[in-house]
Amino acid sequence: MSKADKLFKIMCTDILENGFSTEGSTVRARWEDGSPAYTIKKFGVVNRYDLSEEFPALTLRKTAIKTATDELLWIWQRKSNNIKDLNGHIWDEWADETGSIGKAYGYQMSKKYKFAQGEMDQVDNVIWQLKNQPQSRRIMTNIYNFDDLSEMNLEPCAYSMTFNVTGNKLNGILNQRSQDILAANNWNVLQYSLLLIMFAQVSGLKPGTLVHVIADAHLYDRHIDLVKEVMAKPQHPAPKLKVDPSITNFYDFTVDSFELVDYEFEKLGKKIPVAI
């Protein structure tokens, strides 16, 4: 069975049984009808995914890998903050009339900084360090830029990555301030697993472990029955990920560079409501 399924069920069970309810508190998020979107939450959830053992796609329900990959490339590769450069519609609620989400996500990735090896953005600095000084303990990115927060239509949820090379394996820690577990957990896990895999391939390394740290891991009140339904579904073996082996430049990856093989999953059959 998929280890990602097991981790997901353990995490959701812990939140449901031991989490803190925000019902009755003042909360920012609202449902489409204007009602407060309360949560049950746990602080400081940490999950580990060994990418050398399996690709951590949920089989309890489907994760749309191509759409998730497109969003990842939109931020890290195209470094865009405009939904016109994105194929999906997941950012539509946060875009202005021009399609911009403000100085968030891809905008931060495109900003140039003065590093010891020259002026470059955070993505290019990571790639340079992985190729030239892989034993550095300073290979990281951070897009939670306080100077620009007031001009972001949504402050970053997944905001920093720390990369570490051990032997010939590339590991990473994804820090996330907040996560809607049902709607977004496996989405982000797949994205940053793919990021590690891409960076490893173009740097002559092997994928290692992704550590996912979530400060506020929550289940929304209107998701609880859906979560229980998902957790009760049958589990399947993890799929295998095929990556185009010819790619040696991070900027040459596309959504078609990846294929999930033997991906068996259960259908939810219901739309997950999203709190805004």
Accessible surface in RSA format (square Angstrom, percent):
REM  Atomic radii and reference values for relative SASA: ProtOr
REM  Chains: A
REM  Algorithm: Lee & Richards
REM  Probe-radius: 1.40
REM  Slices: 20
REM RES _ NUM      All-atoms   Total-Side   Main-Chain    Non-polar    All polar
REM                ABS   REL    ABS   REL    ABS   REL    ABS   REL    ABS   REL
RES MET A   1   120.15  62.2  78.00  51.6  42.16 100.4  71.25  60.6  48.90  64.8
RES SER A   2     0.01   0.0   0.00   0.0   0.01   0.0   0.01   0.0   0.00   0.0
RES LYS A   3   103.76  50.6 103.34  63.4   0.41   1.0  75.78  68.2  27.98  29.8
RES ALA A   4     3.26   3.0   0.82   1.3   2.44   5.5   0.82   1.2   2.44   6.5
RES ASP A   5     0.00   0.0   0.00   0.0   0.00   0.0   0.00   0.0   0.00   0.0
RES LYS A   6   103.52  50.5 100.98  62.0   2.54   6.0  56.36  50.7  47.16  50.2
RES LEU A   7    45.69  25.4  45.21  32.3   0.48   1.2  45.21  31.7   0.48   1.3
RES PHE A   8     3.69   1.8   2.31   1.4   1.38   3.6   3.38   2.0   0.31   0.9
RES LYS A   9    60.76  29.6  60.50  37.1   0.26   0.6  29.66  26.7  31.10  33.1
RES ILE A  10   117.96  67.1 112.34  83.7   5.61  13.5 116.69  84.0   1.27   3.4
RES MET A  11     8.43   4.4   2.18   1.4   6.25  14.9   8.16   6.9   0.28   0.4
RES CYS A  12     0.00   0.0   0.00   0.0   0.00   0.0   0.00   0.0   0.00   0.0
RES THR A  13    51.24  36.4  50.52  51.2   0.72   1.7  38.28  51.4  12.96  19.6
RES ASP A  14    47.24  33.1  44.42  44.2   2.82   6.7  16.65  39.2  30.60  30.5
RES ILE A  15     0.48   0.3   0.48   0.4   0.00   0.0   0.48   0.3   0.00   0.0
RES LEU A  16    42.35  23.6  17.73  12.7  24.63  61.9  17.77  12.5  24.59  66.2
RES GLU A  17   130.78  75.1  95.07  71.9  35.71  85.0  37.96  73.4  92.82  75.8
RES ASN A  18    95.42  65.8  67.14  64.9  28.27  68.1  20.51  49.4  74.91  72.4
RES GLY A  19    25.45  31.4   0.00   N/A  25.45  31.4   0.40   1.1  25.05  56.1
RES PHE A  20   127.55  63.8 121.49  75.2   6.06  15.8 126.41  76.6   1.14   3.3
RES SER A  21    55.99  47.3  43.37  57.9  12.63  29.1  34.85  74.2  21.15  29.6
RES THR A  22    15.21  10.8  15.21  15.4   0.00   0.0  14.98  20.1   0.23   0.4
RES GLU A  23   130.94  75.2 109.04  82.5  21.90  52.2  25.94  50.2 105.00  85.7
RES GLY A  24    71.86  88.6   0.00   N/A  71.86  88.6  36.75 100.8  35.12  78.6
RES SER A  25    53.20  45.0  39.09  52.2  14.11  32.5  26.94  57.4  26.26  36.8
RES THR A  26   144.13 102.5 109.18 110.7  34.95  83.3  77.91 104.6  66.22 100.1
RES VAL A  27    29.18  19.2  19.10  17.3  10.08  24.3  24.10  20.9   5.08  13.8
RES ARG A  28   182.68  76.7 153.79  78.4  28.89  68.8  93.75 128.1  88.92  53.9
RES ALA A  29     9.35   8.6   7.96  12.3   1.39   3.2   7.96  11.2   1.39   3.7
RES ARG A  30    94.33  39.6  93.45  47.6   0.88   2.1  32.53  44.5  61.80  37.5
RES TRP A  31     8.75   3.5   3.31   1.6   5.44  12.8   3.59   1.9   5.16   8.4
RES GLU A  32   180.72 103.8 143.73 108.7  37.00  88.1  66.38 128.4 114.35  93.4
RES ASP A  33   101.93  71.4  59.21  58.9  42.73 101.0  49.88 117.4  52.06  51.9
RES GLY A  34    44.51  54.9   0.00   N/A  44.51  54.9  30.25  83.0  14.26  31.9
RES SER A  35    38.47  32.5  33.16  44.3   5.31  12.2  15.54  33.1  22.93  32.1
RES PRO A  36    48.77  35.5  45.29  41.3   3.48  12.6  45.29  37.4   3.48  21.6
RES ALA A  37     2.00   1.8   0.00   0.0   2.00   4.5   0.00   0.0   2.00   5.3
RES TYR A  38    47.34  22.1  47.34  26.9   0.00   0.0  24.90  18.7  22.44  27.7
RES THR A  39    16.87  12.0  14.89  15.1   1.97   4.7  11.16  15.0   5.71   8.6
RES ILE A  40    32.42  18.5  32.42  24.2   0.00   0.0  32.42  23.3   0.00   0.0
RES LYS A  41    66.97  32.7  65.22  40.0   1.76   4.2  20.61  18.6  46.36  49.4
RES LYS A  42    53.61  26.2  51.66  31.7   1.95   4.6  16.52  14.9  37.09  39.5
RES PHE A  43   173.35  86.7 149.80  92.8  23.54  61.3 150.29  91.1  23.06  66.0
RES GLY A  44    35.83  44.2   0.00   N/A  35.83  44.2  14.43  39.6  21.41  47.9
RES VAL A  45    19.73  13.0  15.47  14.0   4.26  10.3  19.73  17.1   0.00   0.0
RES VAL A  46    83.33  54.8  56.32  51.0  27.02  65.1  56.32  48.9  27.02  73.3
RES ASN A  47    10.53   7.3   8.76   8.5   1.78   4.3   1.78   4.3   8.76   8.5
RES ARG A  48   154.66  64.9 140.35  71.5  14.31  34.1  54.11  74.0 100.55  60.9
RES TYR A  49    13.97   6.5   9.96   5.7   4.01  10.4   9.59   7.2   4.39   5.4
RES ASP A  50    51.60  36.1  41.82  41.6   9.79  23.1  15.92  37.5  35.69  35.6
RES LEU A  51    19.32  10.8   0.64   0.5  18.68  47.0   0.64   0.4  18.68  50.3
RES SER A  52    63.92  54.0  24.11  32.2  39.81  91.7  26.12  55.6  37.80  53.0
RES GLU A  53   103.67  59.5  67.09  50.8  36.57  87.1  31.78  61.5  71.88  58.7
RES GLU A  54    34.78  20.0  23.17  17.5  11.61  27.6  24.95  48.3   9.82   8.0
RES PHE A  55    12.09   6.0   5.88   3.6   6.21  16.1   7.38   4.5   4.71  13.5
RES PRO A  56     1.74   1.3   1.74   1.6   0.00   0.0   1.74   1.4   0.00   0.0
RES ALA A  57     0.00   0.0   0.00   0.0   0.00   0.0   0.00   0.0   0.00   0.0
RES LEU A  58     3.93   2.2   3.93   2.8   0.00   0.0   3.93   2.8   0.00   0.0
RES THR A  59     0.00   0.0   0.00   0.0   0.00   0.0   0.00   0.0   0.00   0.0
RES LEU A  60     0.00   0.0   0.00   0.0   0.00   0.0   0.00   0.0   0.00   0.0
RES ARG A  61    41.56  17.5  41.56  21.2   0.00   0.0   2.07   2.8  39.49  23.9
RES LYS A  62   109.14  53.2  98.39  60.4  10.75  25.6  44.40  40.0  64.74  69.0
RES THR A  63     9.12   6.5   5.32   5.4   3.80   9.0   6.04   8.1   3.08   4.7
RES ALA A  64    41.33  38.0  35.76  55.2   5.56  12.7  37.73  53.1   3.60   9.5
RES ILE A  65    26.49  15.1  24.84  18.5   1.64   4.0  24.84  17.9   1.64   4.5
RES LYS A  66   106.97  52.2 103.81  63.7   3.16   7.5  97.10  87.4   9.87  10.5
RES THR A  67    50.11  35.6  45.36  46.0   4.74  11.3  22.24  29.9  27.87  42.1
RES ALA A  68     0.00   0.0   0.00   0.0   0.00   0.0   0.00   0.0   0.00   0.0
RES THR A  69     1.39   1.0   1.39   1.4   0.00   0.0   0.48   0.6   0.92   1.4
RES ASP A  70     5.92   4.1   5.92   5.9   0.00   0.0   3.71   8.7   2.21   2.2
RES GLU A  71    14.35   8.2  14.35  10.9   0.00   0.0   0.79   1.5  13.56  11.1
RES LEU A  72     2.25   1.3   1.40   1.0   0.85   2.1   2.25   1.6   0.00   0.0
RES LEU A  73     2.13   1.2   2.13   1.5   0.00   0.0   2.13   1.5   0.00   0.0
RES TRP A  74     0.00   0.0   0.00   0.0   0.00   0.0   0.00   0.0   0.00   0.0
RES ILE A  75     9.77   5.6   9.77   7.3   0.00   0.0   9.77   7.0   0.00   0.0
RES TRP A  76     5.20   2.1   5.20   2.5   0.00   0.0   4.36   2.3   0.84   1.4
RES GLN A  77    25.26  14.1  16.48  12.0   8.78  20.9   3.70   7.9  21.57  16.4
RES ARG A  78    97.28  40.8  68.31  34.8  28.97  69.0  56.52  77.2  40.76  24.7
RES LYS A  79    32.16  15.7  20.94  12.8  11.22  26.7  13.62  12.3  18.54  19.7
RES SER A  80    13.12  11.1   7.26   9.7   5.86  13.5  11.76  25.0   1.37   1.9
RES ASN A  81    33.87  23.4  33.39  32.3   0.49   1.2   0.00   0.0  33.87  32.7
RES ASN A  82    32.76  22.6  32.76  31.7   0.00   0.0  12.22  29.4  20.54  19.9
RES ILE A  83    36.63  20.8  30.82  23.0   5.82  14.0  30.82  22.2   5.82  15.8
RES LYS A  84   157.39  76.8 120.31  73.8  37.09  88.3  85.60  77.1  71.79  76.5
RES ASP A  85    72.52  50.8  57.29  57.0  15.23  36.0  14.64  34.5  57.88  57.7
RES LEU A  86    14.92   8.3   2.05   1.5  12.87  32.4   2.59   1.8  12.33  33.2
RES ASN A  87   121.98  84.1  97.03  93.8  24.94  60.1  31.33  75.4  90.64  87.6
RES GLY A  88    15.77  19.4   0.00   N/A  15.77  19.4  12.16  33.4   3.61   8.1
RES HIS A  89   141.07  77.1 126.01  87.6  15.06  38.5  94.79  97.7  46.28  53.8
RES ILE A  90    75.16  42.8  56.05  41.8  19.10  46.0  64.31  46.3  10.85  29.4
RES TRP A  91    16.37   6.6  16.10   7.8   0.27   0.6  14.95   8.0   1.41   2.3
RES ASP A  92    61.47  43.1  47.65  47.4  13.82  32.7  25.64  60.4  35.82  35.7
RES GLU A  93   124.24  71.3  94.56  71.5  29.68  70.7  24.09  46.6 100.15  81.8
RES TRP A  94    55.00  22.1  49.17  23.8   5.83  13.7  46.45  24.8   8.55  13.9
RES ALA A  95    25.11  23.1   2.01   3.1  23.10  52.5   2.68   3.8  22.43  59.4
RES ASP A  96    62.90  44.1  44.04  43.8  18.86  44.6  29.13  68.6  33.77  33.7
RES GLU A  97   164.35  94.4 121.00  91.5  43.35 103.2  72.37 140.0  91.98  75.1
RES THR A  98    71.32  50.7  66.48  67.4   4.84  11.5  63.99  85.9   7.33  11.1
RES GLY A  99     4.43   5.5   0.00   N/A   4.43   5.5   3.70  10.2   0.73   1.6
RES SER A 100    22.45  19.0  22.45  30.0   0.00   0.0  14.55  31.0   7.90  11.1
RES ILE A 101     0.33   0.2   0.33   0.2   0.00   0.0   0.33   0.2   0.00   0.0
RES GLY A 102    15.39  19.0   0.00   N/A  15.39  19.0  15.27  41.9   0.11   0.3
RES LYS A 103    60.56  29.5  60.56  37.2   0.00   0.0  27.08  24.4  33.48  35.7
RES ALA A 104     0.17   0.2   0.17   0.3   0.00   0.0   0.17   0.2   0.00   0.0
RES TYR A 105    13.83   6.5  13.83   7.9   0.00   0.0   7.75   5.8   6.08   7.5
RES GLY A 106     0.00   0.0   0.00   N/A   0.00   0.0   0.00   0.0   0.00   0.0
RES TYR A 107    66.72  31.2  64.23  36.5   2.49   6.5  42.02  31.6  24.71  30.5
RES GLN A 108     1.00   0.6   1.00   0.7   0.00   0.0   0.00   0.0   1.00   0.8
RES MET A 109     2.69   1.4   2.69   1.8   0.00   0.0   2.69   2.3   0.00   0.0
RES SER A 110    47.16  39.9  35.40  47.2  11.76  27.1  22.02  46.9  25.14  35.2
RES LYS A 111    61.02  29.8  54.65  33.5   6.38  15.2  38.14  34.3  22.89  24.4
RES LYS A 112   120.67  58.9  94.00  57.7  26.67  63.5  44.68  40.2  75.99  80.9
RES TYR A 113    81.50  38.0  76.53  43.5   4.97  12.9  73.49  55.2   8.01   9.9
RES LYS A 114   185.22  90.4 152.75  93.7  32.46  77.3  95.07  85.6  90.15  96.0
RES PHE A 115    59.73  29.9  44.48  27.6  15.25  39.7  49.16  29.8  10.57  30.3
RES ALA A 116   117.66 108.2  65.10 100.5  52.55 119.5  78.85 111.0  38.81 102.8
RES GLN A 117    53.01  29.6  14.11  10.3  38.90  92.6  20.29  43.2  32.72  24.8
RES GLY A 118    31.36  38.7   0.00   N/A  31.36  38.7  30.84  84.6   0.52   1.2
RES GLU A 119   113.77  65.3  83.48  63.2  30.28  72.1  21.41  41.4  92.35  75.4
RES MET A 120    31.76  16.4  31.76  21.0   0.00   0.0  31.76  27.0   0.00   0.0
RES ASP A 121     5.77   4.0   5.77   5.7   0.00   0.0   0.00   0.0   5.77   5.8
RES GLN A 122    17.48   9.8  16.85  12.3   0.64   1.5   9.27  19.7   8.21   6.2
RES VAL A 123     0.00   0.0   0.00   0.0   0.00   0.0   0.00   0.0   0.00   0.0
RES ASP A 124    45.72  32.0  41.88  41.7   3.84   9.1  13.31  31.3  32.40  32.3
RES ASN A 125     7.85   5.4   7.85   7.6   0.00   0.0   0.00   0.0   7.85   7.6
RES VAL A 126     0.00   0.0   0.00   0.0   0.00   0.0   0.00   0.0   0.00   0.0
RES ILE A 127    18.94  10.8  18.94  14.1   0.00   0.0  18.94  13.6   0.00   0.0
RES TRP A 128    81.58  32.7  79.23  38.3   2.35   5.5  61.56  32.8  20.01  32.5
RES GLN A 129    11.40   6.4  11.40   8.3   0.00   0.0   2.29   4.9   9.12   6.9
RES LEU A 130     3.33   1.9   0.13   0.1   3.20   8.0   0.13   0.1   3.20   8.6
RES LYS A 131   110.43  53.9  78.09  47.9  32.34  77.0  42.75  38.5  67.68  72.1
RES ASN A 132    85.08  58.7  52.45  50.7  32.63  78.6  10.31  24.8  74.77  72.3
RES GLN A 133    80.95  45.3  75.39  55.1   5.55  13.2  26.11  55.6  54.83  41.6
RES PRO A 134    42.97  31.3  42.53  38.8   0.44   1.6  42.53  35.1   0.44   2.7
RES GLN A 135   121.13  67.7 106.60  77.9  14.53  34.6  65.46 139.3  55.67  42.2
RES SER A 136    22.95  19.4   8.69  11.6  14.27  32.9  16.73  35.6   6.23   8.7
RES ARG A 137   208.67  87.6 179.93  91.7  28.74  68.4  63.31  86.5 145.36  88.1
RES ARG A 138   197.92  83.1 188.08  95.9   9.84  23.4  60.05  82.1 137.88  83.6
RES ILE A 139     0.20   0.1   0.00   0.0   0.20   0.5   0.00   0.0   0.20   0.5
RES MET A 140    94.15  48.8  85.10  56.3   9.06  21.6  53.37  45.4  40.78  54.0
RES THR A 141     2.94   2.1   1.54   1.6   1.40   3.3   1.40   1.9   1.54   2.3
RES ASN A 142    72.39  49.9  60.38  58.3  12.01  28.9  20.84  50.1  51.55  49.8
RES ILE A 143     5.83   3.3   5.78   4.3   0.05   0.1   5.83   4.2   0.00   0.0
RES TYR A 144    48.78  22.8  39.71  22.6   9.06  23.6  22.88  17.2  25.89  31.9
RES ASN A 145    31.30  21.6  23.87  23.1   7.43  17.9  14.01  33.7  17.29  16.7
RES PHE A 146   156.17  78.1 136.30  84.4  19.87  51.7 136.48  82.7  19.69  56.4
RES ASP A 147   127.10  89.0 100.46 100.0  26.64  63.0  26.58  62.6 100.51 100.2
RES ASP A 148    10.41   7.3  10.41  10.4   0.00   0.0   0.00   0.0  10.41  10.4
RES LEU A 149    28.97  16.1  24.88  17.8   4.09  10.3  25.00  17.6   3.97  10.7
RES SER A 150   109.76  92.8  66.34  88.5  43.42 100.0  59.20 126.1  50.56  70.8
RES GLU A 151    89.53  51.4  77.69  58.8  11.84  28.2  35.96  69.6  53.58  43.7
RES MET A 152    16.50   8.5   0.00   0.0  16.50  39.3   0.17   0.1  16.33  21.6
RES ASN A 153    65.95  45.5  38.52  37.2  27.43  66.0  15.08  36.3  50.87  49.2
RES LEU A 154    32.89  18.3  29.61  21.2   3.28   8.2  32.79  23.0   0.10   0.3
RES GLU A 155    66.02  37.9  63.68  48.2   2.34   5.6  14.75  28.5  51.27  41.9
RES PRO A 156     0.00   0.0   0.00   0.0   0.00   0.0   0.00   0.0   0.00   0.0
RES CYS A 157    34.01  25.7  34.01  37.9   0.00   0.0   8.51  21.5  25.50  27.5
RES ALA A 158     8.49   7.8   5.59   8.6   2.90   6.6   5.84   8.2   2.64   7.0
RES TYR A 159    64.24  30.0  61.13  34.8   3.10   8.1  25.57  19.2  38.66  47.7
RES SER A 160     9.48   8.0   5.63   7.5   3.85   8.9   4.15   8.8   5.33   7.5
RES MET A 161     1.31   0.7   1.21   0.8   0.10   0.2   1.21   1.0   0.10   0.1
RES THR A 162    39.86  28.4  38.97  39.5   0.89   2.1  29.76  40.0  10.10  15.3
RES PHE A 163     1.69   0.8   0.00   0.0   1.69   4.4   0.00   0.0   1.69   4.8
RES ASN A 164    63.02  43.5  63.02  60.9   0.00   0.0  19.21  46.2  43.81  42.3
RES VAL A 165     8.50   5.6   1.41   1.3   7.09  17.1   1.41   1.2   7.09  19.2
RES THR A 166    86.22  61.3  78.78  79.9   7.44  17.7  70.23  94.3  15.99  24.2
RES GLY A 167    64.81  79.9   0.00   N/A  64.81  79.9  44.39 121.8  20.42  45.7
RES ASN A 168    85.19  58.7  80.80  78.1   4.38  10.6  31.00  74.6  54.18  52.4
RES LYS A 169    81.71  39.9  81.71  50.1   0.00   0.0  46.73  42.1  34.98  37.3
RES LEU A 170     0.00   0.0   0.00   0.0   0.00   0.0   0.00   0.0   0.00   0.0
RES ASN A 171    32.67  22.5  32.67  31.6   0.00   0.0  15.57  37.5  17.10  16.5
RES GLY A 172     1.92   2.4   0.00   N/A   1.92   2.4   1.45   4.0   0.47   1.0
RES ILE A 173    68.72  39.1  68.72  51.2   0.00   0.0  68.72  49.5   0.00   0.0
RES LEU A 174     1.25   0.7   1.25   0.9   0.00   0.0   1.25   0.9   0.00   0.0
RES ASN A 175    37.45  25.8  37.45  36.2   0.00   0.0   1.84   4.4  35.61  34.4
RES GLN A 176     7.39   4.1   4.26   3.1   3.12   7.4   0.00   0.0   7.39   5.6
RES ARG A 177    78.35  32.9  71.58  36.5   6.76  16.1  33.41  45.7  44.93  27.2
RES SER A 178    23.84  20.1  23.17  30.9   0.67   1.5   6.74  14.4  17.10  24.0
RES GLN A 179     4.27   2.4   0.24   0.2   4.03   9.6   4.27   9.1   0.00   0.0
RES ASP A 180    23.27  16.3  19.42  19.3   3.85   9.1  15.38  36.2   7.89   7.9
RES ILE A 181     0.36   0.2   0.00   0.0   0.36   0.9   0.00   0.0   0.36   1.0
RES LEU A 182     2.65   1.5   0.00   0.0   2.65   6.7   0.00   0.0   2.65   7.1
RES ALA A 183    32.28  29.7  14.99  23.1  17.30  39.3  16.33  23.0  15.96  42.3
RES ALA A 184    27.27  25.1  26.97  41.6   0.31   0.7  27.27  38.4   0.00   0.0
RES ASN A 185     3.42   2.4   3.14   3.0   0.27   0.7   0.07   0.2   3.35   3.2
RES ASN A 186     9.56   6.6   6.22   6.0   3.34   8.0   3.67   8.8   5.89   5.7
RES TRP A 187    43.36  17.4  41.38  20.0   1.98   4.6  38.10  20.3   5.25   8.5
RES ASN A 188    17.72  12.2  17.72  17.1   0.00   0.0   0.00   0.0  17.72  17.1
RES VAL A 189     0.15   0.1   0.11   0.1   0.04   0.1   0.15   0.1   0.00   0.0
RES LEU A 190     0.00   0.0   0.00   0.0   0.00   0.0   0.00   0.0   0.00   0.0
RES GLN A 191     5.38   3.0   5.38   3.9   0.00   0.0   0.16   0.3   5.22   4.0
RES TYR A 192    11.90   5.6  11.90   6.8   0.00   0.0   2.29   1.7   9.61  11.9
RES SER A 193     0.00   0.0   0.00   0.0   0.00   0.0   0.00   0.0   0.00   0.0
RES LEU A 194     0.00   0.0   0.00   0.0   0.00   0.0   0.00   0.0   0.00   0.0
RES LEU A 195     0.00   0.0   0.00   0.0   0.00   0.0   0.00   0.0   0.00   0.0
RES LEU A 196     0.00   0.0   0.00   0.0   0.00   0.0   0.00   0.0   0.00   0.0
RES ILE A 197    18.16  10.3  17.49  13.0   0.66   1.6  17.49  12.6   0.66   1.8
RES MET A 198     0.08   0.0   0.06   0.0   0.02   0.0   0.08   0.1   0.00   0.0
RES PHE A 199     0.11   0.1   0.07   0.0   0.04   0.1   0.11   0.1   0.00   0.0
RES ALA A 200     0.46   0.4   0.46   0.7   0.00   0.0   0.46   0.7   0.00   0.0
RES GLN A 201    51.87  29.0  32.69  23.9  19.18  45.7  25.14  53.5  26.74  20.3
RES VAL A 202    11.93   7.9   0.52   0.5  11.41  27.5   1.43   1.2  10.50  28.5
RES SER A 203    19.30  16.3   0.00   0.0  19.29  44.4   3.51   7.5  15.78  22.1
RES GLY A 204    70.01  86.3   0.00   N/A  70.01  86.3  39.25 107.7  30.77  68.9
RES LEU A 205    26.74  14.9  16.86  12.1   9.87  24.8  17.62  12.4   9.11  24.5
RES LYS A 206   123.60  60.3 123.60  75.8   0.00   0.0  65.90  59.3  57.70  61.5
RES PRO A 207    34.20  24.9  33.32  30.4   0.88   3.2  33.32  27.5   0.88   5.5
RES GLY A 208     1.36   1.7   0.00   N/A   1.36   1.7   1.36   3.7   0.00   0.0
RES THR A 209    27.91  19.8  27.90  28.3   0.00   0.0   7.46  10.0  20.45  30.9
RES LEU A 210     0.00   0.0   0.00   0.0   0.00   0.0   0.00   0.0   0.00   0.0
RES VAL A 211    18.17  12.0  18.17  16.4   0.00   0.0  18.17  15.8   0.00   0.0
RES HIS A 212     0.00   0.0   0.00   0.0   0.00   0.0   0.00   0.0   0.00   0.0
RES VAL A 213    41.75  27.5  41.60  37.7   0.16   0.4  41.60  36.1   0.16   0.4
RES ILE A 214     0.00   0.0   0.00   0.0   0.00   0.0   0.00   0.0   0.00   0.0
RES ALA A 215    36.76  33.8  34.11  52.6   2.65   6.0  36.37  51.2   0.39   1.0
RES ASP A 216    38.22  26.8  37.01  36.8   1.21   2.9  16.66  39.2  21.56  21.5
RES ALA A 217     0.00   0.0   0.00   0.0   0.00   0.0   0.00   0.0   0.00   0.0
RES HIS A 218    13.04   7.1  13.04   9.1   0.00   0.0   8.20   8.5   4.84   5.6
RES LEU A 219     0.00   0.0   0.00   0.0   0.00   0.0   0.00   0.0   0.00   0.0
RES TYR A 220    21.28   9.9  21.28  12.1   0.00   0.0   2.78   2.1  18.50  22.8
RES ASP A 221    55.60  38.9  40.68  40.5  14.92  35.3  26.95  63.4  28.65  28.6
RES ARG A 222   109.21  45.9  88.65  45.2  20.56  49.0  42.09  57.5  67.13  40.7
RES HIS A 223     0.00   0.0   0.00   0.0   0.00   0.0   0.00   0.0   0.00   0.0
RES ILE A 224    34.72  19.8  34.71  25.9   0.02   0.0  34.71  25.0   0.02   0.0
RES ASP A 225   114.91  80.5 106.96 106.5   7.95  18.8  37.12  87.4  77.79  77.6
RES LEU A 226    17.49   9.7  17.42  12.5   0.06   0.2  17.46  12.3   0.03   0.1
RES VAL A 227     0.00   0.0   0.00   0.0   0.00   0.0   0.00   0.0   0.00   0.0
RES LYS A 228   111.01  54.2 104.40  64.1   6.61  15.7  55.93  50.3  55.08  58.7
RES GLU A 229    55.40  31.8  46.13  34.9   9.27  22.1  34.03  65.8  21.38  17.5
RES VAL A 230     0.00   0.0   0.00   0.0   0.00   0.0   0.00   0.0   0.00   0.0
RES MET A 231    28.19  14.6  25.30  16.7   2.89   6.9  25.50  21.7   2.69   3.6
RES ALA A 232    87.75  80.7  48.94  75.5  38.82  88.3  60.52  85.2  27.24  72.1
RES LYS A 233    39.89  19.5  32.94  20.2   6.95  16.5   9.52   8.6  30.37  32.3
RES PRO A 234    83.47  60.8  70.98  64.7  12.50  45.4  83.25  68.7   0.23   1.4
RES GLN A 235    44.60  24.9  29.62  21.7  14.98  35.7   3.24   6.9  41.36  31.4
RES HIS A 236    36.08  19.7  35.90  25.0   0.19   0.5  26.73  27.5   9.35  10.9
RES PRO A 237    73.53  53.6  71.09  64.8   2.44   8.9  72.02  59.5   1.51   9.4
RES ALA A 238    21.91  20.1   5.93   9.2  15.98  36.3   5.93   8.4  15.98  42.3
RES PRO A 239     3.08   2.2   0.00   0.0   3.08  11.2   0.37   0.3   2.71  16.8
RES LYS A 240   142.92  69.7 139.40  85.5   3.52   8.4  98.43  88.6  44.49  47.4
RES LEU A 241    36.19  20.2   7.72   5.5  28.47  71.6   7.72   5.4  28.47  76.6
RES LYS A 242   120.69  58.9 116.60  71.5   4.09   9.7  69.55  62.6  51.14  54.5
RES VAL A 243    31.93  21.0  14.45  13.1  17.48  42.1  15.49  13.5  16.44  44.6
RES ASP A 244    56.42  39.5  47.60  47.4   8.81  20.8  17.02  40.1  39.40  39.3
RES PRO A 245   118.75  86.5  95.63  87.2  23.12  84.0  98.84  81.6  19.91 123.7
RES SER A 246    87.79  74.2  58.48  78.0  29.31  67.5  53.92 114.8  33.87  47.5
RES ILE A 247    15.89   9.0  12.14   9.0   3.75   9.0  15.52  11.2   0.37   1.0
RES THR A 248   100.13  71.2  92.58  93.9   7.55  18.0  61.85  83.1  38.28  57.9
RES ASN A 249    70.79  48.8  67.77  65.5   3.02   7.3  15.65  37.7  55.15  53.3
RES PHE A 250     3.30   1.7   0.75   0.5   2.56   6.7   0.75   0.5   2.56   7.3
RES TYR A 251    83.22  38.9  63.54  36.2  19.68  51.2  63.54  47.8  19.68  24.3
RES ASP A 252    84.65  59.3  69.07  68.7  15.58  36.8  18.76  44.2  65.89  65.7
RES PHE A 253     2.06   1.0   0.00   0.0   2.06   5.4   0.00   0.0   2.06   5.9
RES THR A 254    70.31  50.0  68.16  69.1   2.15   5.1  62.67  84.2   7.64  11.5
RES VAL A 255    36.86  24.3  34.36  31.1   2.49   6.0  34.36  29.9   2.49   6.8
RES ASP A 256   113.07  79.2  85.32  84.9  27.74  65.6  29.46  69.3  83.61  83.4
RES SER A 257    10.92   9.2   3.96   5.3   6.96  16.0   4.56   9.7   6.36   8.9
RES PHE A 258    10.85   5.4   2.21   1.4   8.64  22.5   3.34   2.0   7.52  21.5
RES GLU A 259    97.49  56.0  92.58  70.0   4.91  11.7  36.89  71.3  60.61  49.5
RES LEU A 260    26.99  15.0   5.84   4.2  21.15  53.2   5.84   4.1  21.15  56.9
RES VAL A 261    43.56  28.7  40.65  36.8   2.92   7.0  43.56  37.9   0.00   0.0
RES ASP A 262   108.49  76.0  86.31  85.9  22.17  52.4  34.08  80.2  74.41  74.2
RES TYR A 263    38.60  18.0  15.96   9.1  22.64  58.9  16.06  12.1  22.54  27.8
RES GLU A 264    92.50  53.1  87.40  66.1   5.10  12.1  34.16  66.1  58.34  47.6
RES PHE A 265    62.55  31.3  41.78  25.9  20.77  54.0  41.78  25.3  20.77  59.4
RES GLU A 266    38.60  22.2  36.99  28.0   1.61   3.8   2.04   3.9  36.56  29.9
RES LYS A 267   165.42  80.7 150.32  92.2  15.10  36.0  96.62  87.0  68.80  73.3
RES LEU A 268    23.93  13.3  11.58   8.3  12.35  31.0  11.61   8.2  12.32  33.2
RES GLY A 269    77.44  95.5   0.00   N/A  77.44  95.5  41.50 113.9  35.94  80.5
RES LYS A 270   120.55  58.8 100.61  61.7  19.93  47.5  71.48  64.3  49.07  52.3
RES LYS A 271   191.30  93.3 162.89  99.9  28.41  67.6 113.16 101.9  78.14  83.2
RES ILE A 272    23.72  13.5  15.89  11.8   7.83  18.9  15.89  11.4   7.83  21.3
RES PRO A 273    47.83  34.9  38.89  35.4   8.95  32.5  47.78  39.4   0.05   0.3
RES VAL A 274    81.92  53.9  66.19  59.9  15.73  37.9  66.19  57.5  15.73  42.7
RES ALA A 275    12.20  11.2   0.00   0.0  12.20  27.8   0.00   0.0  12.20  32.3
RES ILE A 276    68.86  39.2  58.91  43.9   9.95  24.0  62.06  44.7   6.80  18.5
END  Absolute sums over single chains surface
CHAIN  1 A    13259.5      10547.8       2711.7       7073.4       6186.1
END  Absolute sums over all chains
TOTAL         13259.5      10547.8       2711.7       7073.4       6186.1
